[in-house]
Amino acid sequence: MENNTPIYIIGGGLAGSEAAWQIAQKGISVVLYEMRPHQKTPAHQTDYLAELVCSNSFRSDDYMNNAVGLLHEEMRQCHSLILSIADIHKIPAGGALAVDRDLFAQDVTHKLKQHPLITIKYQEITSLSFDHNAQIIIATGPLTSDPLTQEIIRLTGKENLAFFDAIAPIVYKHSIDMDKAWLQSRYDKKGPGGTGSDYINCALNKDEYYSFIMSLLEGEKTEFKEWEKNTPYFEGCLPIEIMASRGADTLRYGPMKPVGLTNPHSTQKPYAVIQLRQDNKLGTLYNIVGFQTKLKHSEQIRIFKTISGLEKAEFARLGGLHRNSFINSPALLDSYLALKTNPNISFAGQITGVEGYVESAAIGLLAGCFVAQKKLNKNITLPPPSTALGSLLRHITEQNHKTGFQPMNINFGLFTPLDPENKQQDKTASLSNKNQMALRALNDLKEWQTYF
């Protein structure tokens, strides 16, 4: 294979940006296609590459106790562009890694534009009619345009699966009543760049909580088109009113749980708590955690202003709902993320059936590395399933799904279990299972990198 021909990447989101970086860092030319700003999407607000359209949080950064935190650390060890830029632009968020979304996307865009081996073309790709020897990575994400979606369906011979994803509202900090709200991280936990007082908290008593639940259930919702009505939600990102419909106390055990928080304005223990997380570096914007919604905009303003401390809230962005699509990866892709029927075409990111910013970028990292290794005529070694990268890859490429393939966040349940015999003899046996799995993963990752 000629090394002077570029690798083509379609989609400039987190996965496409990461894949482009990994390939270029290995000395191979890349052409990265992004349809924005010429072709807009229902969710994007800017023209930047790697824009964060929902939350500004990459979730937990605790690599010893949390699988996504471990994925962060593994990606750092693999010189991830996305994680390195996230670390630069982190803002207080308790134990989570959250970023100023605009500065983050600006910096990723700048890095890619400045790389001598990366060419960015702002145009929509509607056909995969490249040279028959061209290596292509499709990283168009959940908002793949209709023409390209039809092209993918034609190419794969399979109907895309689909689910809905929702966006949480963002509030101007100055409009929050801090005589009622207070600053505190759950259990006062400090995270990357945090102080232990990183969230704004709004308490509800019992009557206020159940009144709020009733308002969510009765509020007017956006209506689905006929073809959307049977599309399932992703369980990890349910609209708040859908959670409320599953039981009056569901939210009290979910995003509105009151544990680990103490209201300094009252001696009464909160019955439920709404948390808002800093959304930009200036600290002027806060998003309402877990409040993704399909309520109509007017209803969001009316209902969310009944929350104590948000009576005069001004919204920088209201919540919304968009349709996400993903392919049946276990049936379509080989272990290296390439189509079984056409190994010159690979897929990366959320379209492969992973859920979450970090997971999408991680699959972009792997796809970029695999295609680069192939281009350089090197043997490709898979990351061990004992690592976060390897377990996530195995989830989307192995046909071991008894109830059908569905998107999933990284979790320790995807990892190779600990060996119970070695566990008793290992010097780390006194550590928790999660700690042992994390240490094993990082050790196995180092060994894998020696072959990469």
Disulfide bonds with the S-S distance in Angstrom:
none
